[in-house]
Amino acid sequence: MNRKDLEPDSSPAAAFGERLRRLRDARGWTQDELGERTGCSGSHVSAVETGRRSPTQRFAASADRAFGTGEQLQRECRAVRHTALIEGFPEYVTHEARAAEIRLYEVGVIPGLLQTADYAAVLEADAVRREAITPEQADERVALVARRQAGLARSPSPLIIVVLDEGCIHRPMGTPSIMDAQLERLVEFADLPNTVLQVAPFTMGERRPFSLPVTVLTMPDRSLMLYAESAYRGHLVRESTLAVPMLTAYHQLQTEALSQAESVALINQLRKGTP
């Protein structure tokens, strides 16, 4: 039986999963046996242990009763539920780290995989100012940006294609020096051998196939996954009947967008302050 290695320091959900597995292993129970004791399936237990699914308070309470651990897991569950990461995103990140190809379309802000640390910090600092998240949650988000970027430095390198709505590069974030460093990062990204960077100009108008951010992953076995977010959770879709049309629309987006050379030239114009 293959067991996925856990990284408890990567997120509160991963720490909860590692704790759950240790308790289960100590009693010699299988995931199915723990599922029977907690009123769920063994696959659900597996998803919680590997951080692909966040635990609910009901599940944590059932696990506490099964293990005789009082309210320990329920307290840890509350920490998970108060994480800054929306439900569904931790599962997406595990697939992103294995993907052979990553295609992103972003609106309004530079996507996390391309953010500088200062840009990410400014973005999250404003969320703290609005009391949408806590300072600790802001730190968690900024740290995740760095971990995701580090995870792309693997062999073989994944192909990363990014199309930015033009608003992403025009929207100021922080001081002029922070924004200039962020634009410089985009130019550096475009120069890598395994990347493509394009800007979808405002003039595309109605020819732009997406109005919201979208991510399409191509996995090593060439299967496709589609990821999108609502205000409160992320949605990961593995059905090819839905993912294939989105990939087709992404190709259409690339055809209408500026070429990489044109996109880099536009970014450099912005850095120089020229129209």
Buried (B, 14 or more C-beta within 10 A) or exposed (E): EEEEEBBBEBBBBBBBBBBBBEBBEEEEBEBEBBBBBBEBEBEBBBBBBBBBBBBBEEBBBBBBEBBEBEEBBBEBBBEBBEBBBBBBBBBBBBBBBEBBBBBBBBBEBBBBBBBBBBBBBBBBBEBBEEEEBEEEBBBBBBBBBEBBBEBBEEEEEBBBBBBBBBBBBEEEBBEEEBBBBBBBBBBEBBEEEEBBBBBBBEEBEEEBBBEEBBBBBBBEEEEBBBBBBEEEEBEBBEEEEEBEEBBEBBEBBBEBBBEBEEBBEBBBEBBEEEE
